[in-house]
Amino acid sequence: MDNPNGGIGGKTVLITGGTSGIGKAAAVALAAMGAKVVVVGRNPERGEAALEEIREQGHSDSVELILADLCVQSEVRRLAETFLARHDRLDVLANNAGLVQSRRTETPDGIETTLAINHLAPFLLTNFLLDRLKESAPSRVITVSSEAQRWGSMDFGDLQSRRKYRGFPVYGMTKLANIMFTYELAERLKGTDVTANCLHPGGVGTNFGKNNGGPMALFFRAAKPFMRTPEQGADTLIWLASSPEVEGVSGKYFSDREEIEAQEIANDPEARRTLWEMSEELTGLKVTA
Ligand SMILES: NC(=O)c1ccc[n+]([C@@H]2O[C@H](COP(=O)([O-])OP(=O)(O)OC[C@H]3O[C@@H](n4cnc5c(N)ncnc54)[C@H](OP(=O)(O)O)[C@@H]3O)[C@@H](O)[C@H]2O)c1
């Protein structure tokens, strides 16, 4: 990636959650820098509307939409297959889609929804696309985590929060999982020229939390004036996707373009391996990365 315009001109970028908030702001910026941007959305109307906005604000026609509901594992597989059929390169994969849920629900696959969308979908999508990332190297996997990781604890005996469910701690656990996944992936990708990093975007005024209605939606609405704009929140993601400064940097967690520390358990190789193996079981995936 040696293009002076941030290194991303002509590169192919896949961004989940590109229909709103941080993902949409990153899509606009990367399209404006000359990247071919493929955004993933789950709703056709919202997806088409976002596509138009990204094309217009990014002054680019190289923007495409693939529809997939990331809580359904077969749709994650179909998303990967559609992408692979249409694109012979993948330079940057941005796992950005995510949510918090005040009440416990399960996906059609019988998995707790926050875990399915925030952790298992990135895990599956990345593994499905790993060969294309390796063929396109140097390439980058970026996962949007959160400092909410500090509220989460990794309970391998109850990963699906069946015994006890509270929205924010469960969200925090999935964001901790994003970091553990990133560290483990970086380890497995050593020597391939595919890097894996994750980030905290700050507190960002987006649609985040609004799916819940009630007190949680009210909380996010009240906090919005004090939060970053989506464009500000997307800065570290855009930097990780495009900057020559992070060429070859892998296995790190960033905030405001600076490396930060995750919870101690993220540095435990055995815990990371356990999460990887449990994720393989929950998705039916066996990989030899
Ligand atoms: N906002 C913050 O303060 C903050 C702080 C730390 C970390 N983060 C992280 O930043 C990331 C982006 O969040 P945001 O703040 O930009 O929130 P957002 O505005 O709500 O955007 C979330 C995106 O994820 C998509 N999404 C959710 N569930 C999906 C599903 N089942 N299938 C496909 N796409 C799905 C949404 O699609 P729809 O448009 O169809 O809903 C939307 O495009 C998340 O991973 C979040 O955890 C946010």
PDBQT file of the ligand as one rigid body, heavy atoms in Angstrom, charges set to zero:
ROOT
HETATM    1  N1  LIG A 301     -21.347   4.276  18.839  1.00  0.00    +0.000 N 
HETATM    2  C1  LIG A 301     -20.453   4.079  19.808  1.00  0.00    +0.000 C 
HETATM    3  O1  LIG A 301     -20.336   4.883  20.756  1.00  0.00    +0.000 OA
HETATM    4  C2  LIG A 301     -19.536   2.908  19.767  1.00  0.00    +0.000 A 
HETATM    5  C3  LIG A 301     -18.520   2.811  20.750  1.00  0.00    +0.000 A 
HETATM    6  C4  LIG A 301     -17.659   1.729  20.729  1.00  0.00    +0.000 A 
HETATM    7  C5  LIG A 301     -17.794   0.774  19.721  1.00  0.00    +0.000 A 
HETATM    8  N2  LIG A 301     -18.781   0.880  18.786  1.00  0.00    +0.000 N 
HETATM    9  C6  LIG A 301     -18.874  -0.178  17.770  1.00  0.00    +0.000 C 
HETATM   10  O2  LIG A 301     -18.904   0.431  16.496  1.00  0.00    +0.000 OA
HETATM   11  C7  LIG A 301     -19.536  -0.444  15.564  1.00  0.00    +0.000 C 
HETATM   12  C8  LIG A 301     -20.492   0.356  14.701  1.00  0.00    +0.000 C 
HETATM   13  O3  LIG A 301     -21.524   0.867  15.513  1.00  0.00    +0.000 OA
HETATM   14  P1  LIG A 301     -22.228   2.289  15.268  1.00  0.00    +0.000 P 
HETATM   15  O4  LIG A 301     -22.003   3.084  16.478  1.00  0.00    +0.000 OA
HETATM   16  O5  LIG A 301     -21.856   2.852  13.957  1.00  0.00    +0.000 OA
HETATM   17  O6  LIG A 301     -23.771   1.833  15.314  1.00  0.00    +0.000 OA
HETATM   18  P2  LIG A 301     -24.943   1.878  14.242  1.00  0.00    +0.000 P 
HETATM   19  O7  LIG A 301     -25.124   3.256  13.711  1.00  0.00    +0.000 OA
HETATM   20  O8  LIG A 301     -26.113   1.256  14.940  1.00  0.00    +0.000 OA
HETATM   21  O9  LIG A 301     -24.418   0.929  13.085  1.00  0.00    +0.000 OA
HETATM   22  C9  LIG A 301     -24.376  -0.464  13.254  1.00  0.00    +0.000 C 
HETATM   23  C10 LIG A 301     -24.323  -1.129  11.898  1.00  0.00    +0.000 C 
HETATM   24  O10 LIG A 301     -24.373  -2.551  12.085  1.00  0.00    +0.000 OA
HETATM   25  C11 LIG A 301     -25.387  -3.086  11.254  1.00  0.00    +0.000 C 
HETATM   26  N3  LIG A 301     -25.990  -4.295  11.777  1.00  0.00    +0.000 N 
HETATM   27  C12 LIG A 301     -26.512  -4.507  13.011  1.00  0.00    +0.000 A 
HETATM   28  N4  LIG A 301     -27.032  -5.741  13.083  1.00  0.00    +0.000 NA
HETATM   29  C13 LIG A 301     -26.838  -6.319  11.867  1.00  0.00    +0.000 A 
HETATM   30  C14 LIG A 301     -27.169  -7.579  11.307  1.00  0.00    +0.000 A 
HETATM   31  N5  LIG A 301     -27.843  -8.508  12.007  1.00  0.00    +0.000 N 
HETATM   32  N6  LIG A 301     -26.807  -7.831  10.033  1.00  0.00    +0.000 NA
HETATM   33  C15 LIG A 301     -26.167  -6.908   9.300  1.00  0.00    +0.000 A 
HETATM   34  N7  LIG A 301     -25.829  -5.693   9.771  1.00  0.00    +0.000 NA
HETATM   35  C16 LIG A 301     -26.166  -5.406  11.039  1.00  0.00    +0.000 A 
HETATM   36  C17 LIG A 301     -26.437  -1.986  11.182  1.00  0.00    +0.000 C 
HETATM   37  O11 LIG A 301     -27.306  -2.212  10.090  1.00  0.00    +0.000 OA
HETATM   38  P3  LIG A 301     -28.745  -1.507  10.014  1.00  0.00    +0.000 P 
HETATM   39  O12 LIG A 301     -28.517  -0.150   9.412  1.00  0.00    +0.000 OA
HETATM   40  O13 LIG A 301     -29.523  -2.406   9.124  1.00  0.00    +0.000 OA
HETATM   41  O14 LIG A 301     -29.284  -1.441  11.413  1.00  0.00    +0.000 OA
HETATM   42  C18 LIG A 301     -25.541  -0.764  11.033  1.00  0.00    +0.000 C 
HETATM   43  O15 LIG A 301     -25.114  -0.598   9.697  1.00  0.00    +0.000 OA
HETATM   44  C19 LIG A 301     -20.198  -1.535  16.400  1.00  0.00    +0.000 C 
HETATM   45  O16 LIG A 301     -19.414  -2.715  16.315  1.00  0.00    +0.000 OA
HETATM   46  C20 LIG A 301     -20.158  -0.993  17.816  1.00  0.00    +0.000 C 
HETATM   47  O17 LIG A 301     -20.066  -2.033  18.769  1.00  0.00    +0.000 OA
HETATM   48  C21 LIG A 301     -19.666   1.933  18.789  1.00  0.00    +0.000 A 
ENDROOT
TORSDOF 0
